[in-house]
Each structure stands twice: as C-alpha cells, then as structure tokens.
Amino acid sequence: MNPLEKEDIIKILRESDFSPLNIYKKLFEMLDVNFKFNDDFVEYVAELAISKKVVREV
C-alpha cells in the first residue's frame, strides 16, 4: 500500500463530485453565492490532510 501524495489529494479535492469542497460549493450555489477555492487554499487542505494523517493508503 502506498500513501496518497499531495497531488493525488488535490486532484480528488478538485475533481470528485463527493469532495467536501465541491459539496460546499454546490450548497452555496443554492443560496446564489458563487465562489472558487484558490490554489493556495486547496494545497493547504491537502497538506493538512497529510499532516493530520486523515488520508488512508491505497
């Protein structure tokens, strides 16, 4: 088993329909609030996931 790399986590956060970021984005769109997560924020979330060891090996 190999741990997910930062780039893998970023890809999941950006592209998965079930990503927490995409879920929040859709919820806010329902309230007519549109925004985008910038690259720095997505990288921060990925780094935080790695540091907290919330990412499982695949």
SULZISUL-V484479 format. One record per residue. N is the residue number from 0. RES is the residue in three letters. SS is DSSP state (H for helix, E for strand, - for the rest). PHI is phi in whole degrees, -180 to 180 (none if undefined). NEAR is the number of other C-alpha atoms within 10 Angstrom. Layout:
N;RES;SS;PHI;NEAR
N;RES;SS;PHI;NEAR
This chain:
0;MET;-;none;6
1;ASN;-;-120;7
2;PRO;-;-69;12
3;LEU;-;-67;13
4;GLU;-;-86;13
5;LYS;H;-55;17
6;GLU;H;-64;12
7;ASP;H;-65;11
8;ILE;H;-65;19
9;ILE;H;-62;18
10;LYS;H;-62;13
11;ILE;H;-63;16
12;LEU;H;-63;19
13;ARG;H;-85;16
14;GLU;H;-106;12
15;SER;-;-75;13
16;ASP;-;-66;12
17;PHE;-;-101;12
18;SER;-;-66;14
19;PRO;H;-55;13
20;LEU;H;-65;19
21;ASN;H;-71;17
22;ILE;H;-65;13
23;TYR;H;-63;12
24;LYS;H;-60;16
25;LYS;H;-66;15
26;LEU;H;-63;13
27;PHE;H;-68;13
28;GLU;H;-63;12
29;MET;H;-65;10
30;LEU;-;-98;8
31;ASP;-;61;9
32;VAL;-;-113;10
33;ASN;-;-110;11
34;PHE;-;-157;9
35;LYS;-;-128;8
36;PHE;-;-84;11
37;ASN;-;-80;8
38;ASP;H;-59;10
39;ASP;H;-62;9
40;PHE;H;-67;10
41;VAL;H;-64;17
42;GLU;H;-64;16
43;TYR;H;-61;13
44;VAL;H;-63;16
45;ALA;H;-63;22
46;GLU;H;-65;17
47;LEU;H;-65;14
48;ALA;H;-61;15
49;ILE;H;-68;17
50;SER;H;-67;10
51;LYS;-;-88;8
52;LYS;-;56;11
53;VAL;-;-90;10
54;VAL;-;-96;15
55;ARG;-;-87;11
56;GLU;-;-76;10
57;VAL;-;-122;7
